[in-house]
């Protein structure tokens, strides 16, 4: 695992959020950058996990359900951060505060809210 948390944003997240997070020095990649647009939520989480990246999303309902399914099936993921849809600058600020205060081990297999 890396020493800092790296992020993968699903297709619901604004490209501006990723740009703002990158400008803060965070390692972020996006669904469009990875050519994963149109994949299911499960596929998005599997992809993020394969890259050892924490998934950042607005999609609370589906990813809460997936997280619970992963727990029941004893499948692990690299973390999920759910944040409500707000101004991109506010999202970037809240996510940056959360991410820089945690380690990859602390977020591994966890569902967090920013």
Steps between C-alpha positions, in 0.01 A plus 500: 500500500603858442570743781221737401149437382449506126158565353284384212191707424202331339315659210257688727781718633574828324829523312556829682511315833783278371684805365467680833618196694798460266586868554522420872761235422270200532532202269166472319385322189151506353261272317542699176882484529481124552240442225256344746197715422176301489620219725279381783563615855635155586740519204608848608577375852682194367706722271591743780594205722718348227689831489517519883307826484229630727180563305349849530132529411174686556305174466417422864225240459673269253843512662363447851329189363817383324707556813260283702509231232880505507494455878254208476709333229826581679629692198731793565527837329733799528240725660195697395442867574150633445442872480176685425474702180614851583717770352817343353723722715324391819520134398872528428563671832303242701657204321852643534454547875373144541758335276803682639400408856487124430731227379419237239484241779244711688271528199554148363167313480318795662202708393547865596302819454659836425 
